[in-house]
C-alpha cells in the first residue's frame, strides 16, 4: 500500500491468496478500482511506492510474477518493464520514494533462493544498481522502509536475515551510503513482516507489529532520527499481526493500517494512528455508504406525509 499525494488516494494492490485487485481509499472509504483488463499478474511479497515526480504508483516484482515493473496512474496499469538491466525477480523486498533525489529506492528480498542486500533505484524509465560508498546492510527479506522527508533519508528497520534470524537494526540511506544508526539501547524487538510509514505532520517514522521469532507482535514505535520511542497505547490497539500494510494519508493526517494476518487468518480491517491513539475505521465502502444515505433520506420523506418541507435537498 502507498499514498498517491497528487490525487489524495491510498493505493492497495494484490496480496496473498492469488489477488490482483486494485483498491483506493479516499475520504475514509475503500473503492475497488480494478480495471476490466490490463492488470498485473496476481502476486504477494511485492513492493509499492508512489513516484511523486511522475505521479505514478510503482509496483516491482514478486517471485512468481517475474522481474516486472508496473505503474498505476489512477486510471489504468501499464507494464513499464525495461528490456534489460532489471533487478532479479524477488519477494519480500522493500521500496520507498526518495523525494529529494526523485528516485524509488529498493533493497533486499529473496531472489534465486537466496537473501539479497542489493540496492536499486528507479528513475521512471530504468533501474540502476547502486554500490553504496561504505558497504551495504546485511542481506534480508520481510523488511520495511520509509522515507523521512525532513531529514532526506530512507529509513530501514529489521527483517529476516540469513538463517531467518530476525533483525532489529536501523539503517538510513542518503543516496550515496547506508549508515547503521541503531541505538545502543532501547529499540524495538527484532522482527520481520512489520511495516513502516512516515508521519509527515509529526516528522516521525512509525513502526507497527510484525513477528519476532515466530511470535506475532502488536506494538507501536516511532523513530525521530535519533531514538526509538515505544508509543503503544494501553488500550484499543489493532492487535498482534504481521504482513499488514501501512502508509500516511496526508489529507487526513493519519497513518493508515490495513489487513495482515493474525493466527493464520487474513484480516481486512482498517485502522488509523494520530500520534497518540489507534482508531478502528473499518467501513463498508463509499458506494454502500452513499446508497444507505440516499435510502435514509427517502424513508424520512415518505414517512412525513409527503409534506413539501420534507423533500430532500
VEXDO-415452 format. One record per residue (C-alpha): residue in three letters; x, y, z. Coordinates in pm, whole numbers, plus 50000, padded with zeros to 5 digits. Example, Ala and Ser with C-alpha at 12.3 -4.5 7.8 and 13.67 -1.06 7.14 Angstrom:
REM VEXDO-415452
Ala512304955050780Ser513674989450714
REM end
This chain:
REM VEXDO-415452
Unk500005000050000Unk501165035649926Unk499795071249913Unk499175089849588Unk499795125749701Unk498645141849374Unk495235125349385Unk494855122249762Unk494305084649747Unk495725054349924Unk496525027249668Unk496494990049752Unk497354961649513Unk497284923749538Unk498404901949825Unk498304865849940Unk495534843649806Unk496154849449436Unk494884885349442Unk495384910649162Unk492794936649258Unk493394973949295Unk491744994249570Unk491855030949660Unk490895047549987Unk489535082949969Unk487845103450240Unk487775073350471Unk486195048450230Unk487615019950018Unk486695016649650Unk487514987749417Unk489065004449109Unk490364972848940Unk490304978348562Unk488434953348347Unk491684943348176Unk495374951048161Unk496184943348524Unk499474929948665Unk499564892848743Unk498464881349088Unk501234883849345Unk502254885849709Unk505514897049865Unk505784925649616Unk506504962149698Unk504804995149613Unk505995031249625Unk504505063549493Unk506735082149246Unk505705118349310Unk507865132449030Unk505935112748771Unk502605108848951Unk502635070848941Unk502415042249187Unk505235017949111Unk504994980249170Unk508004957849136Unk508094920249116Unk507134891149332Unk508954859149254Unk506014842149080Unk505374872748863Unk508954877048742Unk511064908548737Unk508314930948606Unk507694967848679Unk504214982848658Unk502835017648720Unk499315028748816Unk498175063648713Unk494745062948876Unk493035050248560Unk494975020148440Unk498044998548487Unk500974999948246Unk503804974848213Unk506954996148200Unk509474967948246Unk512694978448070Unk514024954347806Unk517214949348009Unk519014959648326Unk516304948348567Unk516844936048924Unk516384898848975Unk512804887749037Unk512284886949412Unk509874886749701Unk509974902250047Unk511864933349934Unk511014969250033Unk510705001849840Unk510475038549935Unk510445070549731Unk513375094349784Unk511705128049715Unk514945148149724Unk516545126749454Unk513325117749267Unk514075080649280Unk512295049549407Unk514785030549626Unk514594992649662Unk516534970049896Unk516834932749969Unk514364904449936Unk514764868349829Unk515944861149473Unk517064828249321Unk516584811749659Unk518914834949848Unk518544866250056Unk519834898049895Unk521474930150017Unk521494949149689Unk520284984949648Unk518464996149331Unk516905028749215Unk514085035148965Unk514105068448779Unk510825064148593Unk512265045748294Unk515115023248411Unk516575005148711Unk520135011448827Unk522034991149084Unk523805014049330Unk527055004849501Unk526985021349845Unk530125040649936Unk530575023550273Unk529094989150215Unk525594975150242Unk523414963550532Unk523304925650579Unk521074905950344Unk517434902450448Unk513824899450341Unk510494908050507Unk511994941850598Unk510344976350600Unk511405010750471Unk510005046150477Unk511305080050360Unk511955107050621Unk511175138550421Unk512525163250677Unk515895146150708Unk516085133950347Unk516805097950442Unk515285064150359Unk514895045950691Unk515065007950709Unk514344985951009Unk514684948751073Unk513724919550856Unk514654882850842Unk518374878450792Unk520444848550686Unk519154817350857Unk515804835450903Unk517114852151217Unk515034883251287Unk516954916051298Unk516434948551492Unk518964971351328Unk518145006051192Unk519755019050874Unk519475051250675Unk520195057350305Unk521195092350188Unk521535084349819Unk525225075549845Unk525745054850159Unk523945032950405Unk524615042450769Unk523925019751065Unk522165042551312Unk520965015651551Unk520745029351907Unk522825011052165Unk519845006852394Unk516045009152388Unk514964997952045Unk512174976151909Unk512454938551931Unk513984920751634Unk511224913451383Unk510114906951028Unk506864911750830Unk506334945251002Unk505584978950838Unk506905014550846Unk505295047250741Unk506445083450769Unk504075106550956Unk504785139450776Unk502705160051019Unk504735149351319Unk508035141551141Unk508205106151278Unk508695071951120Unk506015049051263Unk506595011551307Unk503834986851379Unk503794949751473Unk505334920751277Unk506664887651407Unk509614881251637Unk510964845451634Unk507574833851511Unk505534852951770Unk503184879951641Unk503614914651788Unk501224943851828Unk503444972351945Unk503805007451803Unk507125026151789Unk508315059451649Unk511735069951517Unk512755106851523Unk516155102451359Unk517995097951687Unk516005073851903Unk513135049251906Unk510185055252141Unk507605028952236Unk504265046752197Unk501985016352223Unk498665027352376Unk497405008052676Unk494035001052508Unk492344998952168Unk495244985951962Unk494854968651625Unk496134936351779Unk499044913451704Unk499574907651332Unk502104905451050Unk502214911250677Unk499994942150701Unk500294974350500Unk500985008950641Unk501085043450480Unk500415080250563Unk497285098150445Unk498415134350411Unk494905148350370Unk493595132850690Unk496995134650864Unk496805098750981Unk498945067750941Unk496635041250792Unk496935003950858Unk495224977150650Unk494964939550681Unk497684914750755Unk497444880950922Unk496724870051279Unk496764833451386Unk496914823351018Unk493704842650946Unk493754870350685Unk492444903750813Unk490544931150629Unk490254958150894Unk491434994150861Unk492945014651146Unk494295049851178Unk497065063351403Unk497015100251503Unk500235100151703Unk498715090152034Unk495885065451966Unk494675039451718Unk491105040851588Unk489285013051404Unk487865029951094Unk486824998850901Unk483995008350663Unk481804991250405Unk482945014450127Unk481835046949971Unk479215032049740Unk477435013950023Unk477595044650247Unk476175067049973Unk473355042749894Unk472475039850262Unk472345077750297Unk470015081449998Unk467705054050127Unk467575070450470Unk466625104350322Unk463795089850115Unk462455069850406Unk462255101850608Unk460455118350318Unk457915090350271Unk457145089650641Unk456475127250650Unk453125125550467Unk454885139550161Unk454965173950316Unk456765197850081Unk459055208250362Unk460285172750394Unk461535169750036Unk465225160550024Unk467545188049909
REM end
